[in-house]
């Protein structure tokens, strides 16, 4: 019974490699970008076959003999792995973002800030956490961390979340609370 399952799994893997090679080599006629988009569903299917086992998926990609197809698959591998594994903190960082659009930039910065908070703002932990991202997306995230707009969005988010902070632009200061308590105490004592 176990041998039959292994043979069935090998047969399915071989069928996947053949159909992917045919599909992607034909899609290369339309350009690399279009072929990359077509590679994503094939990789999603591969992750379903391997039950999100990264090593096993890479072994199956090695079975593909066409170098250009293999390069396409490996180029989209990390992107599809993050989406298939359901990593909700990293998946927003995979989107193509126009930072000129303020709303899109804010949502990207929120996702990046979530990852930064998860790593306690430590650079070595952050670089390890961003490692599953494709190289271009990882570079974009690191570049965005140093951008003035991100620092501004980070400061706004911090002030919103920490109302008692000692920031100079914080509208509620500790002495405001003391004054309110003193006024309430005076009103109660004068009754």
Secondary structure by P-SEA (a helix, b strand, c coil): caaaaaaaaaaaaaaaaaaaaaaaaaaccccaaaaaaaaaaaaaaaaaaacccaaaaaaaaaacccaaaaaaaaaaaaaaaaaaaccccccccccccccccaaaaaaaaaaaaaaaaaacccaaaaaaaaccccaaaaaaaaaaaacaaaaaaaaaaaaaaccccccccccccaaaaaaaaaaaaaaaaac
